[in-house]
Amino acid sequence: QVQLVESGGGLVQDGGSLRLSCAASGRFFRLNDMGWYRQPPGKQRDLVATIGRSGSTNYADPLKGRFTISRDNAKNTVYLQMNSLKPEDTAVYYCNARVAVTPMSTSTSFWGQGTQVTVSS
């Protein structure tokens, strides 16, 4: 019913920037909260940032000032602008969305397949 597809990952130098995109497709009523999470090699998946439908944001404390989350409701897309990237930012970045599939349904969480971000020193 809902598919999330991430794009924009890749290899970047220390101090560089990347912009990730996540587009939702399929049949659903509304995208509610959306977010980005990341999983470094051999570690757990952790929060990067979330954004509500009206634009309220929440960031992991160490990432404030470097990462910016945004969304375009008309395009069913959430973005993550990543600046001043560091080698420790290397991870698979996952898109998440809480989705009301029908007008009467409560939100259900969906995950994308992830996109690799590698920052070289």
N, C-alpha and C positions, 0 to 999 in steps of 0.2 A: 504493500500500500504506500509506503514511504521509502524513498531512497535518498541518502545523503552522499554526495560525491565531492571529495576534497581535491583541490588543485593548488598549484603554486609552490610546492615544495621543491627542494633541490639543494645544490651545493653552493655555499656562499663563504666568503672570507670573513675572518674575525673583524667585527665592526661594521659589517654590511647589513643590508636590509632585505627582507622578503615580505611579500603580501600573499597570504593564504586566502583562498575562497572555498566556500562550501555551499553548494546549490542543492536545494531540496526539490524532488520531483515525485510524481505519483498522484494518487488521489487522497486528499485530506482537506479538512475544513480550515484549520488555522495552525500556524507555527507559533508556539508560545516562547518560553525561554529557550535560547540557543547558547551554545558555548563551545569553547576549545579546551581540550585536554591534551596532555603529552605524556609519552612514556619513553624515557631514556633507556638505552640498552641495559638489560638486566634489572631494571627497576620497575616500580609500580606506576600505574597511570594516575596522574595528578592534575588538578585544576590549573588551567591557565587563566581563563576569563569567561564570564557569562554576560549575557545581555538580554534584557527583557524586551517584549514587543514594543514598548514605548521608548526604549533607549536607555534605561537604567543599567549600569554596568557594575561588575564586581571583578576584581583582579586578585590573583595571588600576590601577596605583598612584595616579594622580591622582583616582580615583573612590572610593577607600577612605574610609569615614566618611559619605559622602553617599548611596551606592547600596547596596542590600541585595538579594541574590538568594536566593530560596527555592523550594521545590518541594513539591508534594503528589502523592506517587506514586499514591495511590488515585484521584486525578482526572486523572492523566497531564498535569499542568499545572505550568509553571514561571512564577515571578513575578519582577518587578523593581520594587522600591520605590525611587523616586527622590525625594530631598529636596534642599532648597536649590538648586534648579535655576538654572542660569545660561544666558545666551544662547548660549554656546559649546557647550552640551549639545544644541542644535538639530541634529537628524539624523533619518534613518530608522533605526529600531531593528528589528533582525532577531533572531528566535528560531532557535536551532540545537539539534538533538538528534542524538546518536549512538544508533542504534536497532538492536537485534537483531531482525530481522524474524521469524526462526524460532528455535527452541531450539538449532539446530546452526550458525546463521550467525554470522559476525563482525559487528561493528557497522558500520553504514552511516550516513553523515552526511546529514541532511535540513535544509532551510532553509524558514522561513516566508517570506511575501511582504513582510513589513515593515509597520511602523506609524509614522506621522509624529509626531514630537514637536517642537513649536516653543515656544521660550521667548522671550518678549518682554521688553525692557528698560524 
